[in-house]
Amino acid sequence: KLARRSEPLQESASIPALVAMRVAAATCAFGVVSAAQTTSNPISKVLQLLGELRGKVVAEGEAEQESYEEFTKWCKDESKQKAFEIADGQEQVESLSATIEKAAAAISDLDAKIEKLTKSVNQAESDLSAATDVRHNEHQDYLAVDKELVEAIDTLGRAIGVLEKVLKKGSSLIQAMKSPEMQQLTSSLSVIIDATVFETKDKKRVAALLQAKEDAQDGDEPEEEGSHGSILDLLGDMLDKAETQKAEADKAEMTARFEYEKLKQSLTGQIAFDNKQLDAARKGLATQQEVKATAEGDLQGTQKELAADIKYDSETHDECEEKAEEWNTSMHERAQEIEALDTATKIIKEKTGGAESQAYGFLQMQTVRRDYSAVLAQISAAGASGKDKKLSALAVRVKAALASSADPFAKVKGLIAEMIEKLEKQAAEEAAQKEFCDTETKKSTDKKEDKESEIEDLSAKIDKAESTIAKLKEEIANLQAELANTAKTQKEMTDMRSKEHATFEQAEKDYSDGLEGVQMALQTLRDYYAQKSFIQEGAGNDHSSAGGSIISILEVAESDFSKLLTETREEEADAQSKFEEITEANKLETTAKSGDIKYKTQEIGQLEKAVSENKDSRESVQEELDAVLEYLSKLNDQCIAKPEPYEERKRRRDEEIAGLKNALQILEGDAIGFLAVKQVHRHRA
């Protein structure tokens, strides 16, 4: 970094004071020298010291300039690097914030979904439990009614058979009631009176029949002839009603059982599907919560790093501004110091010329012969080393002045001083040109590097964005292909399900019709052979055995039809449940992938906009770079394409000036020597 000057000077009096101090120091040094050896002109010595002091100040300024340029480059590099880091950090903050927002939205949706699925599962389980309780109670009621009906049918059938058999032999109803077979059925008929499946009037007539039997045993008058017909009709009517009620109860039980199984299967399938969706939602929730927590942690760290980078960038900027201000102050003070030195030199040269001539100029009248060979040698050597024709010409002019001038000392000194002034002026112009070339070349080179870096960064961003766009488009194409495949599969499934359902409806109708036909045939055959077995008992043409075989076969068919109907309905319910499950999964997948396509399409739009903007920026920066390169080319033509490098010209010029100054010192030494002789002569006089 830029090194500060150890003791900054006050603006008001710093430069004159510094010049005075340095001139005083030079004067003291001259006094010591003159005291030791009085061989030099004090005015010339002061001018020499002022020139050396000016060179020292300029050298210090150049060193400070070089140090400041290094520090400026460091500031620029640090600022550029931190700008990239801050931009990257801000981009990461935006990305992480978007991730957190997206995860929070997903968590909210999943929470709502979990709540909905949980309620659905609980409701389905509650419905299944309630349906199971209802089915259990219905089945228990059916068993109780079926038991009564079975007992009533059996009792009524046997009673009818016994009465018909006895009455067929010509016995009266009272005699029939007293028969041993009827005596065994009396307790069973009593049960019918308590049965809940018969009407009250029918139960009263059965009770009257039993009362007639009791009266006959007590010796009461028998019932009128012909009443036995109404009794048989009563019992037959009650038997028909009992069998009809049993068939209806069986059918109702089978229907209730089927409906329950269907409902159970549906609810069980729904519970299983909801539980599966619930597990997936809970896993998704855990994943999103982890993503959100990770992103929040990363965001916190990134924000801390970003804040630290911003703080560092601000502090570095303040430090660089402070150093720049200090450097400007230092350069201003140095410029003032150089101006003061130049002013002092000018004043001494302009104001002390006459006095110097009066005090030291009469050395030319010295009677002591002087040898100017050393002066000519110095001038000739300077011209030869620098290969400068002007110095060679100066040597000739000095030699001519020494030979012809009335005042050769002043003439030679004037010629040398004039040449020194020209050389110094030429050197200053070349130095200014060199400083201009160095400054402009460095500024242009730095600007060129900056623009090239900007183009490189913009190109990298464009390449990255275009690569991301291509990847997103590929992902969208894959998602669209998957959606098309899902839609195609769903359509095929729907068509297949429709065909399966149509097949099921036909099979259900066939099985239901077949089952109904078999049950009707069974009812007919059972009614006929149950009654026929009593009437034709003991006859030779009894076909009850064959009828029983047919009934058994029909019962097998009834069982098969019932089983197949139940299985077909269960298969249909299972197929429908699986179809609905897959359809729901396809809907969720379609929604998710459609959302991904939407978000990816939006991202592509944003990236394409960024690519367009970056390309415009790159074109603009490229135009600026082309202008800088063109300017650099002109600078190179002006500053570099020289027959002789500046360093070589400067070295040669310094040698020439040094040679001429040595020649002047030789002349001034001779003058001081002559002055000393003159003063001695004055004292003697």
C-alpha positions as CSV (number, residue, x, y, z in Angstrom):
1,K,0.0,0.0,0.0
2,L,0.9,3.6,-0.4
3,A,3.4,4.7,2.2
4,R,2.5,7.9,3.9
5,R,4.9,10.8,4.2
6,S,6.3,10.8,7.8
7,E,5.6,14.5,8.5
8,P,3.0,16.2,6.3
9,L,3.7,20.0,6.0
10,Q,1.2,22.7,6.6
11,E,-0.3,24.2,3.4
12,S,0.3,27.8,4.3
13,A,4.1,27.9,4.9
14,S,5.3,24.4,4.1
15,I,6.9,24.9,0.7
16,P,8.8,28.2,1.3
17,A,10.0,26.9,4.6
18,L,11.2,23.7,3.1
19,V,13.0,25.5,0.3
20,A,14.6,27.9,2.7
21,M,15.8,25.0,4.9
22,R,17.2,23.1,2.0
23,V,18.9,26.2,0.5
24,A,20.3,27.1,3.9
25,A,21.7,23.6,4.2
26,A,23.2,24.0,0.8
27,T,24.7,27.4,1.7
28,C,26.2,25.9,4.9
29,A,27.7,23.1,2.9
30,F,29.1,25.6,0.4
31,G,30.5,27.7,3.3
32,V,32.3,24.7,4.6
33,V,33.6,23.9,1.2
34,S,34.7,27.5,0.4
35,A,36.3,27.7,3.8
36,A,38.3,24.6,3.1
37,Q,39.1,25.4,-0.5
38,T,38.1,28.7,-2.1
39,T,38.0,27.3,-5.6
40,S,34.4,27.7,-6.7
41,N,31.8,30.5,-7.5
42,P,29.3,30.6,-4.6
43,I,26.4,31.7,-6.9
44,S,27.1,28.8,-9.2
45,K,27.3,26.4,-6.3
46,V,23.9,27.5,-5.0
47,L,22.4,27.0,-8.4
48,Q,24.0,23.6,-8.5
49,L,22.6,22.7,-5.1
50,L,19.2,24.0,-6.1
51,G,19.3,21.8,-9.2
52,E,20.4,18.7,-7.2
53,L,17.6,19.4,-4.6
54,R,15.1,19.7,-7.4
55,G,16.3,16.4,-8.8
56,K,15.9,14.8,-5.4
57,V,12.4,16.1,-5.0
58,V,11.5,14.8,-8.5
59,A,13.0,11.4,-7.7
60,E,11.0,11.2,-4.5
61,G,7.9,12.1,-6.4
62,E,8.5,9.4,-9.0
63,A,9.1,6.8,-6.3
64,E,5.9,7.9,-4.5
65,Q,4.1,7.8,-7.9
66,E,5.2,4.3,-8.5
67,S,4.1,3.2,-5.0
68,Y,0.8,4.9,-5.4
69,E,0.1,3.3,-8.8
70,E,0.8,-0.1,-7.2
71,F,-1.6,0.7,-4.4
72,T,-4.2,2.0,-6.9
73,K,-3.9,-1.3,-8.8
74,W,-4.4,-3.2,-5.6
75,C,-7.5,-1.1,-4.8
76,K,-8.9,-1.7,-8.2
77,D,-8.3,-5.5,-8.1
78,E,-9.7,-5.7,-4.6
79,S,-12.8,-3.7,-5.6
80,K,-13.3,-5.8,-8.7
81,Q,-12.9,-9.1,-6.8
82,K,-15.2,-8.0,-4.0
83,A,-17.8,-6.8,-6.5
84,F,-17.8,-10.3,-8.1
85,E,-18.0,-11.9,-4.6
86,I,-20.8,-9.6,-3.5
87,A,-22.8,-10.2,-6.8
88,D,-22.3,-13.9,-6.4
89,G,-23.4,-13.7,-2.7
90,Q,-26.5,-11.7,-3.6
91,E,-27.3,-14.2,-6.3
92,Q,-26.9,-17.1,-3.8
93,V,-29.2,-15.2,-1.3
94,E,-31.9,-14.8,-4.0
95,S,-31.6,-18.5,-5.0
96,L,-31.7,-19.7,-1.4
97,S,-34.6,-17.4,-0.5
98,A,-36.5,-18.8,-3.5
99,T,-35.7,-22.3,-2.4
100,I,-36.9,-21.5,1.1
101,E,-40.1,-19.9,-0.3
102,K,-40.7,-22.8,-2.6
103,A,-40.1,-25.4,0.2
104,A,-42.4,-23.4,2.6
105,A,-45.2,-23.5,0.0
106,A,-44.6,-27.2,-0.5
107,I,-44.7,-27.8,3.2
108,S,-47.9,-25.8,3.5
109,D,-49.5,-27.9,0.7
110,L,-48.2,-31.1,2.2
111,D,-49.6,-30.2,5.6
112,A,-53.0,-29.5,4.1
113,K,-52.8,-32.8,2.2
114,I,-51.8,-34.8,5.2
115,E,-54.6,-33.2,7.2
116,K,-57.1,-34.0,4.5
117,L,-55.8,-37.6,4.1
118,T,-55.8,-38.2,7.8
119,K,-59.4,-37.1,8.0
120,S,-60.3,-39.3,5.0
121,V,-58.6,-42.3,6.6
122,N,-60.3,-41.7,10.0
123,Q,-63.6,-41.2,8.3
124,A,-63.2,-44.4,6.2
125,E,-62.2,-46.4,9.3
126,S,-65.1,-45.0,11.2
127,D,-67.5,-45.9,8.3
128,L,-66.0,-49.4,8.1
129,S,-66.4,-49.9,11.8
130,A,-70.0,-48.7,11.8
131,A,-70.8,-50.8,8.7
132,T,-69.3,-53.9,10.4
133,D,-71.4,-53.3,13.5
134,V,-74.5,-52.9,11.4
135,R,-73.7,-56.0,9.3
136,H,-73.1,-58.1,12.5
137,N,-76.5,-57.0,13.9
138,E,-78.2,-57.7,10.6
139,H,-76.6,-61.2,10.5
140,Q,-77.7,-62.0,14.0
141,D,-81.2,-60.9,13.2
142,Y,-81.2,-63.0,10.1
143,L,-80.0,-66.1,12.0
144,A,-82.8,-65.7,14.6
145,V,-85.5,-65.2,11.9
146,D,-84.0,-68.0,9.8
147,K,-84.1,-70.4,12.8
148,E,-87.7,-69.6,13.5
149,L,-88.7,-70.0,9.8
150,V,-86.8,-73.3,9.4
151,E,-88.5,-74.7,12.5
152,A,-91.9,-73.4,11.4
153,I,-91.5,-74.7,7.9
154,D,-90.5,-78.1,9.2
155,T,-93.3,-78.3,11.7
156,L,-96.0,-77.0,9.3
157,G,-94.9,-79.4,6.6
158,R,-95.0,-82.4,8.9
159,A,-98.3,-81.3,10.4
160,I,-99.9,-81.0,7.0
161,G,-98.5,-84.3,6.0
162,V,-99.8,-86.1,9.1
163,L,-103.3,-84.4,8.9
164,E,-103.6,-85.3,5.2
165,K,-102.6,-88.9,5.8
166,V,-105.0,-89.4,8.7
167,L,-107.9,-87.5,7.1
168,K,-107.4,-89.5,3.9
169,K,-108.3,-92.7,5.8
170,G,-111.7,-91.1,6.6
171,S,-110.9,-90.0,10.2
172,S,-112.4,-86.8,11.6
173,L,-110.3,-83.8,12.5
174,I,-110.7,-84.7,16.2
175,Q,-109.5,-88.2,15.5
176,A,-106.6,-86.9,13.4
177,M,-105.6,-84.6,16.3
178,K,-105.6,-87.6,18.6
179,S,-103.3,-89.7,16.4
180,P,-99.8,-90.5,17.7
181,E,-98.1,-88.6,15.0
182,M,-100.1,-85.5,15.7
183,Q,-99.5,-85.9,19.4
184,Q,-95.7,-85.6,18.7
185,L,-96.3,-82.3,16.7
186,T,-98.4,-80.7,19.4
187,S,-95.4,-79.1,21.2
188,S,-93.9,-78.0,17.9
189,L,-97.2,-76.3,16.9
190,S,-97.2,-74.5,20.2
191,V,-93.9,-73.0,19.2
192,I,-95.6,-71.5,16.1
193,I,-97.9,-69.5,18.4
194,D,-94.8,-67.8,19.9
195,A,-93.1,-67.2,16.5
196,T,-92.9,-63.6,15.4
197,V,-92.9,-64.3,11.7
198,F,-96.7,-65.1,11.5
199,E,-99.7,-62.8,11.7
200,T,-101.8,-62.7,14.8
201,K,-104.9,-64.1,13.2
202,D,-103.0,-67.1,11.9
203,K,-101.5,-67.8,15.3
204,K,-105.0,-67.5,16.9
205,R,-106.4,-70.2,14.5
206,V,-103.5,-72.5,15.4
207,A,-104.2,-71.9,19.0
208,A,-107.9,-72.7,18.4
209,L,-106.9,-76.0,16.7
210,L,-104.8,-77.0,19.7
211,Q,-107.7,-76.0,22.1
212,A,-110.0,-78.2,20.1
213,K,-107.7,-81.1,20.7
214,E,-107.7,-80.5,24.4
215,D,-111.5,-80.3,24.4
216,A,-111.8,-83.6,22.6
217,Q,-109.7,-85.3,25.2
218,D,-112.0,-83.8,28.0
219,G,-115.1,-85.4,26.3
220,D,-116.5,-82.2,24.7
221,E,-118.5,-82.4,21.5
222,P,-116.4,-82.7,18.4
223,E,-116.0,-80.0,15.7
224,E,-118.3,-80.1,12.7
225,E,-117.4,-82.1,9.7
226,G,-115.8,-80.3,6.9
227,S,-113.8,-78.0,9.2
228,H,-110.7,-80.0,8.5
229,G,-110.4,-78.4,5.0
230,S,-110.1,-74.9,6.4
231,I,-107.4,-76.2,8.9
232,L,-105.3,-77.7,6.0
233,D,-105.7,-74.4,4.1
234,L,-104.6,-72.5,7.1
235,L,-101.5,-74.6,7.7
236,G,-100.7,-74.6,4.0
237,D,-101.1,-70.8,3.8
238,M,-98.8,-70.4,6.8
239,L,-96.3,-72.8,5.2
240,D,-96.3,-70.7,2.0
241,K,-95.8,-67.6,3.9
242,A,-92.9,-69.1,6.0
243,E,-91.2,-70.3,2.9
244,T,-91.7,-67.0,1.1
245,Q,-90.3,-65.1,4.1
246,K,-87.3,-67.5,4.3
247,A,-86.5,-67.0,0.6
248,E,-86.8,-63.2,1.0
249,A,-84.7,-63.3,4.2
250,D,-82.1,-65.4,2.4
251,K,-82.0,-63.0,-0.5
252,A,-81.9,-60.0,1.8
253,E,-79.1,-61.6,3.7
254,M,-77.1,-62.4,0.6
255,T,-77.7,-58.9,-0.8
256,A,-76.7,-57.3,2.6
257,R,-73.6,-59.4,2.8
258,F,-72.6,-58.5,-0.8
259,E,-73.2,-54.8,-0.2
260,Y,-71.2,-55.0,3.0
261,E,-68.3,-56.8,1.3
262,K,-68.4,-54.3,-1.5
263,L,-68.4,-51.4,0.9
264,K,-65.7,-53.0,3.0
265,Q,-63.6,-53.6,-0.1
266,S,-64.1,-50.1,-1.2
267,L,-63.3,-48.6,2.2
268,T,-60.4,-50.9,2.7
269,G,-59.0,-49.9,-0.7
270,Q,-59.6,-46.3,0.0
271,I,-57.8,-46.6,3.4
272,A,-54.9,-48.4,1.8
273,F,-54.6,-45.8,-1.0
274,D,-55.0,-42.9,1.4
275,N,-52.4,-44.4,3.8
276,K,-50.0,-44.9,0.8
277,Q,-50.6,-41.3,-0.2
278,L,-50.2,-40.2,3.5
279,D,-46.8,-42.0,3.8
280,A,-45.7,-40.4,0.5
281,A,-46.9,-37.0,1.7
282,R,-45.1,-37.4,5.1
283,K,-41.9,-38.4,3.4
284,G,-42.2,-35.5,1.0
285,L,-42.9,-33.2,4.0
286,A,-39.7,-34.5,5.8
287,T,-37.7,-33.9,2.6
288,Q,-39.0,-30.4,2.1
289,Q,-38.5,-29.6,5.8
290,E,-34.9,-30.8,5.4
291,V,-34.4,-28.8,2.2
292,K,-35.9,-25.7,3.9
293,A,-33.7,-26.1,7.1
294,T,-30.6,-26.7,5.0
295,A,-31.4,-23.6,2.8
296,E,-32.0,-21.5,5.9
297,G,-28.7,-22.5,7.3
298,D,-26.9,-21.8,4.1
299,L,-28.8,-18.5,3.7
300,Q,-27.7,-17.4,7.2
301,G,-24.1,-18.2,6.4
302,T,-24.2,-16.6,3.0
303,Q,-25.8,-13.4,4.5
304,K,-23.0,-13.2,7.1
305,E,-20.4,-13.6,4.4
306,L,-22.1,-11.1,2.2
307,A,-22.3,-8.6,5.0
308,A,-18.6,-9.1,5.7
309,D,-17.8,-8.7,2.0
310,I,-19.8,-5.5,1.8
311,K,-18.2,-4.1,5.0
312,Y,-14.7,-5.0,3.7
313,D,-15.5,-3.4,0.4
314,S,-16.7,-0.2,2.1
315,E,-13.6,-0.1,4.4
316,T,-11.3,-0.7,1.5
317,H,-13.0,2.0,-0.6
318,D,-12.7,4.4,2.3
319,E,-9.0,3.5,2.8
320,C,-8.3,3.9,-0.9
321,E,-10.1,7.3,-1.0
322,E,-8.1,8.4,2.0
323,K,-4.8,7.3,0.4
324,A,-5.8,9.0,-2.8
325,E,-6.5,12.3,-0.9
326,E,-3.1,12.0,0.9
327,W,-1.4,11.3,-2.4
328,N,-3.0,14.3,-4.0
329,T,-2.0,16.5,-1.1
330,S,1.6,15.1,-1.3
331,M,1.8,15.7,-5.1
332,H,0.4,19.3,-4.6
333,E,3.0,20.0,-2.0
334,R,5.8,18.5,-4.1
335,A,4.7,20.6,-7.1
336,Q,4.7,23.7,-4.9
337,E,8.2,22.8,-3.7
338,I,9.5,22.3,-7.2
339,E,7.9,25.6,-8.3
340,A,9.6,27.3,-5.3
341,L,13.0,25.8,-6.3
342,D,12.5,26.8,-9.9
343,T,11.4,30.3,-8.9
344,A,14.5,30.7,-6.6
345,T,16.8,29.4,-9.4
346,K,15.2,31.9,-11.8
347,I,15.5,34.8,-9.4
348,I,19.2,34.0,-8.7
349,K,20.0,33.7,-12.3
350,E,18.2,36.9,-13.3
351,K,19.1,39.1,-10.3
352,T,22.7,38.2,-9.4
353,G,24.2,38.3,-12.9
354,G,25.6,41.8,-12.5
355,A,26.8,41.3,-9.0
356,E,28.4,38.0,-9.9
357,S,30.1,39.6,-12.9
358,Q,31.4,42.5,-10.7
359,A,32.6,40.2,-7.9
360,Y,33.9,37.3,-9.9
361,G,33.8,38.2,-13.6
362,F,37.2,40.1,-13.7
363,L,39.0,36.8,-13.5
364,Q,39.3,37.2,-17.3
365,M,41.8,40.0,-16.6
366,Q,44.0,37.6,-14.6
367,T,47.5,37.9,-15.6
368,V,48.1,34.3,-14.9
369,R,47.8,32.4,-18.1
370,R,44.9,29.8,-18.0
371,D,44.9,26.5,-19.6
372,Y,41.5,25.8,-21.3
373,S,42.5,22.4,-22.5
374,A,40.5,20.7,-19.7
375,V,37.3,22.7,-20.7
376,L,37.7,21.7,-24.4
377,A,38.4,18.1,-23.4
378,Q,35.2,17.9,-21.3
379,I,33.1,19.4,-24.1
380,S,34.6,17.2,-26.8
381,A,34.3,14.1,-24.5
382,A,30.6,14.8,-23.9
383,G,30.0,15.3,-27.6
384,A,31.9,12.1,-28.5
385,S,30.1,9.9,-25.8
386,G,26.7,11.1,-26.9
387,K,27.5,11.3,-30.6
388,D,25.9,14.7,-30.6
389,K,26.9,17.1,-33.4
390,K,25.7,20.1,-31.4
391,L,28.4,19.5,-28.7
392,S,31.0,19.0,-31.3
393,A,30.0,22.3,-32.8
394,L,30.1,23.8,-29.3
395,A,33.7,22.7,-28.9
396,V,34.6,24.4,-32.1
397,R,32.8,27.6,-31.1
398,V,34.5,27.5,-27.6
399,K,37.9,27.1,-29.2
400,A,37.3,30.0,-31.5
401,A,36.0,32.2,-28.7
402,L,39.2,31.5,-26.7
403,A,41.3,32.5,-29.6
404,S,39.5,35.7,-30.8
405,S,37.3,37.1,-28.0
406,A,38.4,40.0,-25.9
407,D,36.6,38.4,-23.0
408,P,37.0,34.6,-23.7
409,F,36.0,33.6,-20.2
410,A,32.5,35.1,-20.4
411,K,32.0,34.0,-23.9
412,V,32.9,30.4,-23.2
413,K,30.7,30.4,-20.1
414,G,27.8,31.8,-22.0
415,L,28.1,29.3,-24.8
416,I,28.2,26.4,-22.3
417,A,25.4,27.7,-20.2
418,E,23.3,28.2,-23.3
419,M,23.9,24.6,-24.4
420,I,23.1,23.3,-21.0
421,E,19.8,25.1,-21.0
422,K,18.9,23.7,-24.4
423,L,19.8,20.2,-23.3
424,E,17.9,20.5,-20.1
425,K,14.9,21.8,-21.9
426,Q,15.0,19.0,-24.4
427,A,15.4,16.5,-21.6
428,A,12.4,18.0,-19.8
429,E,10.3,17.7,-23.0
430,E,11.3,14.1,-23.5
431,A,10.6,13.3,-19.8
432,A,7.1,14.9,-20.1
433,Q,6.5,12.9,-23.3
434,K,7.7,9.8,-21.5
435,E,5.5,10.4,-18.5
436,F,2.5,11.0,-20.9
437,C,3.2,7.8,-22.8
438,D,3.6,5.8,-19.6
439,T,0.5,7.2,-18.0
440,E,-1.7,6.9,-21.0
441,T,-0.3,3.4,-21.9
442,K,-0.9,2.2,-18.3
443,K,-4.4,3.7,-18.2
444,S,-5.3,2.2,-21.6
445,T,-3.8,-1.1,-20.8
446,D,-5.7,-1.3,-17.5
447,K,-8.9,-0.3,-19.3
448,K,-8.2,-2.9,-22.0
449,E,-7.7,-5.6,-19.3
450,D,-10.9,-4.5,-17.6
451,K,-12.9,-4.6,-20.8
452,E,-11.4,-8.0,-21.7
453,S,-12.3,-9.2,-18.2
454,E,-15.9,-7.9,-18.6
455,I,-16.2,-9.6,-22.0
456,E,-14.9,-12.8,-20.5
457,D,-17.3,-12.6,-17.6
458,L,-20.3,-11.8,-19.8
459,S,-19.3,-14.6,-22.2
460,A,-19.1,-17.0,-19.3
461,K,-22.5,-15.9,-18.0
462,I,-24.0,-16.2,-21.5
463,D,-22.5,-19.7,-22.0
464,K,-23.7,-20.8,-18.6
465,A,-27.2,-19.4,-19.3
466,E,-27.4,-20.9,-22.7
467,S,-26.2,-24.3,-21.3
468,T,-28.9,-24.0,-18.6
469,I,-31.5,-23.1,-21.2
470,A,-30.6,-26.1,-23.4
471,K,-30.7,-28.4,-20.3
472,L,-34.1,-26.9,-19.2
473,K,-35.5,-27.4,-22.7
474,E,-34.3,-31.0,-22.8
475,E,-35.9,-31.5,-19.3
476,I,-39.2,-29.9,-20.6
477,A,-39.1,-32.1,-23.7
478,N,-38.7,-35.2,-21.4
479,L,-41.5,-34.0,-19.1
480,Q,-43.8,-33.4,-22.1
481,A,-42.9,-36.9,-23.5
482,E,-43.7,-38.4,-20.1
483,L,-46.9,-36.5,-19.8
484,A,-47.9,-37.6,-23.3
485,N,-47.1,-41.2,-22.4
486,T,-49.0,-40.9,-19.1
487,A,-52.0,-39.5,-21.1
488,K,-51.8,-42.3,-23.6
489,T,-51.5,-44.9,-20.8
490,Q,-54.5,-43.3,-19.0
491,K,-56.6,-43.4,-22.1
492,E,-55.7,-47.0,-22.8
493,M,-56.5,-47.8,-19.1
494,T,-59.8,-46.0,-19.4
495,D,-60.8,-47.8,-22.6
496,M,-59.8,-51.1,-21.0
497,R,-61.7,-50.3,-17.8
498,S,-64.8,-49.4,-19.8
499,K,-64.6,-52.8,-21.7
500,E,-64.0,-54.6,-18.4
501,H,-66.9,-52.9,-16.8
502,A,-69.2,-53.7,-19.7
503,T,-68.0,-57.3,-19.5
504,F,-68.7,-57.2,-15.7
505,E,-72.2,-55.8,-16.2
506,Q,-73.1,-58.5,-18.7
507,A,-71.6,-61.2,-16.4
508,E,-73.4,-59.8,-13.4
509,K,-76.7,-59.8,-15.3
510,D,-76.1,-63.4,-16.5
511,Y,-75.1,-64.6,-13.0
512,S,-78.0,-62.7,-11.3
513,D,-80.5,-64.0,-13.8
514,G,-79.1,-67.5,-13.5
515,L,-79.1,-67.4,-9.7
516,E,-82.7,-66.0,-9.7
517,G,-83.8,-68.8,-12.1
518,V,-82.1,-71.5,-10.1
519,Q,-83.6,-70.1,-6.8
520,M,-87.1,-70.0,-8.4
521,A,-86.7,-73.5,-9.7
522,L,-85.5,-74.7,-6.3
523,Q,-88.4,-73.1,-4.6
524,T,-90.9,-74.7,-7.0
525,L,-89.3,-78.1,-6.7
526,R,-89.0,-77.9,-2.9
527,D,-92.6,-76.8,-2.5
528,Y,-93.9,-79.6,-4.8
529,Y,-91.8,-82.5,-3.4
530,A,-92.2,-81.4,0.2
531,Q,-96.0,-81.6,-0.2
532,K,-95.9,-84.7,-2.5
533,S,-93.8,-86.7,-0.1
534,F,-96.8,-86.8,2.3
535,I,-99.5,-87.4,-0.2
536,Q,-97.7,-90.2,-2.1
537,E,-96.2,-91.8,1.0
538,G,-96.3,-95.6,0.5
539,A,-97.3,-95.3,-3.2
540,G,-95.3,-97.1,-5.9
541,N,-94.8,-94.1,-8.2
542,D,-93.0,-91.9,-5.7
543,H,-90.4,-89.6,-7.5
544,S,-89.2,-87.8,-4.4
545,S,-85.7,-89.4,-4.7
546,A,-85.2,-88.1,-8.2
547,G,-86.6,-84.8,-7.3
548,G,-84.2,-84.6,-4.4
549,S,-81.3,-85.3,-6.7
550,I,-82.3,-82.5,-9.0
551,I,-82.7,-80.2,-6.1
552,S,-79.2,-81.1,-4.9
553,I,-77.8,-80.4,-8.3
554,L,-79.6,-77.1,-8.5
555,E,-78.3,-76.2,-5.0
556,V,-74.8,-76.8,-6.3
557,A,-75.5,-74.6,-9.3
558,E,-77.0,-72.0,-6.9
559,S,-73.9,-72.1,-4.8
560,D,-71.7,-71.8,-7.9
561,F,-73.7,-68.9,-9.4
562,S,-73.7,-67.1,-6.0
563,K,-70.0,-67.6,-5.6
564,L,-69.2,-66.5,-9.1
565,L,-71.4,-63.5,-8.8
566,T,-69.7,-62.5,-5.5
567,E,-66.3,-63.1,-7.0
568,T,-67.1,-61.1,-10.2
569,R,-68.4,-58.2,-8.1
570,E,-65.3,-58.4,-5.9
571,E,-63.0,-58.5,-9.0
572,E,-64.9,-55.5,-10.4
573,A,-64.6,-53.6,-7.2
574,D,-60.9,-54.4,-7.0
575,A,-60.3,-53.5,-10.6
576,Q,-62.2,-50.2,-10.2
577,S,-60.3,-49.4,-7.0
578,K,-56.9,-50.0,-8.7
579,F,-58.1,-48.0,-11.7
580,E,-59.1,-45.1,-9.5
581,E,-55.8,-45.4,-7.5
582,I,-53.7,-45.3,-10.7
583,T,-55.8,-42.5,-12.2
584,E,-55.3,-40.4,-9.0
585,A,-51.6,-41.1,-9.1
586,N,-51.5,-40.1,-12.8
587,K,-53.4,-36.9,-11.9
588,L,-50.9,-36.0,-9.2
589,E,-48.0,-36.8,-11.5
590,T,-49.5,-34.8,-14.3
591,T,-50.1,-31.8,-12.0
592,A,-46.5,-32.0,-10.6
593,K,-44.9,-32.3,-14.0
594,S,-47.1,-29.6,-15.5
595,G,-46.0,-27.4,-12.7
596,D,-42.4,-28.2,-13.4
597,I,-42.9,-27.4,-17.1
598,K,-44.4,-24.1,-16.1
599,Y,-41.6,-23.1,-13.7
600,K,-38.9,-24.3,-16.1
601,T,-40.5,-22.3,-19.0
602,Q,-40.6,-19.2,-16.8
603,E,-36.9,-19.8,-15.9
604,I,-36.1,-20.2,-19.6
605,G,-37.8,-16.8,-20.3
606,Q,-35.8,-15.1,-17.5
607,L,-32.6,-16.7,-18.7
608,E,-33.2,-15.8,-22.4
609,K,-33.9,-12.2,-21.3
610,A,-30.6,-12.2,-19.3
611,V,-28.7,-13.7,-22.3
612,S,-30.1,-10.9,-24.5
613,E,-29.1,-8.2,-22.0
614,N,-25.7,-9.7,-21.5
615,K,-25.1,-10.0,-25.3
616,D,-26.1,-6.3,-25.7
617,S,-23.7,-5.4,-22.8
618,R,-20.9,-7.5,-24.4
619,E,-21.4,-5.7,-27.7
620,S,-21.2,-2.4,-26.0
621,V,-18.1,-3.4,-24.0
622,Q,-16.5,-4.8,-27.2
623,E,-17.0,-1.4,-28.9
624,E,-15.3,0.2,-25.9
625,L,-12.5,-2.3,-26.1
626,D,-12.1,-1.7,-29.9
627,A,-11.8,2.1,-29.1
628,V,-9.2,1.4,-26.4
629,L,-7.2,-0.9,-28.7
630,E,-7.3,1.7,-31.5
631,Y,-6.0,4.4,-29.0
632,L,-3.3,2.0,-27.7
633,S,-2.2,1.4,-31.3
634,K,-1.8,5.1,-31.8
635,L,0.1,5.4,-28.5
636,N,2.4,2.7,-29.6
637,D,3.1,4.5,-32.8
638,Q,3.8,7.7,-30.9
639,C,5.7,6.3,-27.9
640,I,7.3,3.0,-28.8
641,A,8.1,3.2,-32.5
642,K,11.3,5.4,-31.9
643,P,14.7,4.8,-33.4
644,E,16.2,5.2,-30.0
645,P,14.6,4.2,-26.6
646,Y,13.9,6.9,-24.1
647,E,16.2,5.3,-21.5
648,E,19.1,5.5,-23.9
649,R,18.4,9.1,-24.9
650,K,18.1,10.1,-21.2
651,R,21.4,8.4,-20.3
652,R,23.2,10.2,-23.2
653,R,21.6,13.5,-22.3
654,D,22.6,13.2,-18.7
655,E,26.2,12.5,-19.7
656,E,26.2,15.5,-22.0
657,I,24.8,17.8,-19.3
658,A,27.3,16.4,-16.7
659,G,30.2,17.1,-19.1
660,L,29.1,20.6,-19.7
661,K,28.6,21.2,-16.0
662,N,32.1,19.9,-15.3
663,A,33.4,22.4,-17.9
664,L,31.6,25.2,-16.1
665,Q,33.1,24.1,-12.8
666,I,36.5,24.2,-14.3
667,L,35.9,27.7,-15.5
668,E,34.4,28.8,-12.2
669,G,37.4,27.2,-10.4
670,D,39.7,29.3,-12.4
671,A,37.6,32.4,-11.6
672,I,37.7,31.8,-7.9
673,G,41.4,31.3,-8.0
674,F,41.9,34.6,-9.8
675,L,39.6,36.3,-7.3
676,A,41.7,35.1,-4.4
677,V,44.8,36.5,-6.0
678,K,43.1,39.8,-6.6
679,Q,42.0,40.1,-3.0
680,V,45.6,39.4,-1.8
681,H,46.8,42.2,-4.0
682,R,44.2,44.5,-2.6
683,H,45.2,43.8,0.9
684,R,48.8,44.5,0.1
685,A,47.9,47.7,-1.5
